[in-house]
């Protein structure tokens, strides 16, 4: 084996190792972006206004008309619209892949689906009155999340009962609960 051949092998190995390092760095950057997006999401969705409005909406009776919703919420009706807009803004972020639906679902699946069910009639009435695409992304998101809603056997308190450290997350997230 000549020195020239050895140097070519070393050079080839350096390129391969560099490529693997680059792929790993890209994966880490994507993960970091997801974490940063999630942190921003948490900040925006866990404001006192968002939380109190979501609690108010969840406690409303089902199937309220527009007039009934306005009467039930009174001067807080604008807060309800704000909450809808928050959910609405999450749909495109998830659809475009800027935020993982799994990440979002871990935090807001229940609130999103429950609020959509409470506000669906209002939205449908407004659409019938000419606002044809009102809260379309909110609906899209709620429907995607509802389709992914786990059974009680797969809910977090059951699925992650054996959790000891962050290293357990992926293993427990995808385990079968049959």
Secondary structure as GFF3:
##gff-version 3
##sequence-region A 1 178
A	DSSP	alpha_helix	3	45	.	.	.	ID=ss1
A	DSSP	alpha_helix	48	58	.	.	.	ID=ss2
A	DSSP	alpha_helix	66	73	.	.	.	ID=ss3
A	DSSP	three_ten_helix	74	76	.	.	.	ID=ss4
A	DSSP	alpha_helix	77	95	.	.	.	ID=ss5
A	DSSP	alpha_helix	101	128	.	.	.	ID=ss6
A	DSSP	alpha_helix	136	147	.	.	.	ID=ss7
A	DSSP	three_ten_helix	152	154	.	.	.	ID=ss8
A	DSSP	alpha_helix	156	159	.	.	.	ID=ss9
A	DSSP	three_ten_helix	166	168	.	.	.	ID=ss10
A	DSSP	alpha_helix	169	173	.	.	.	ID=ss11
###
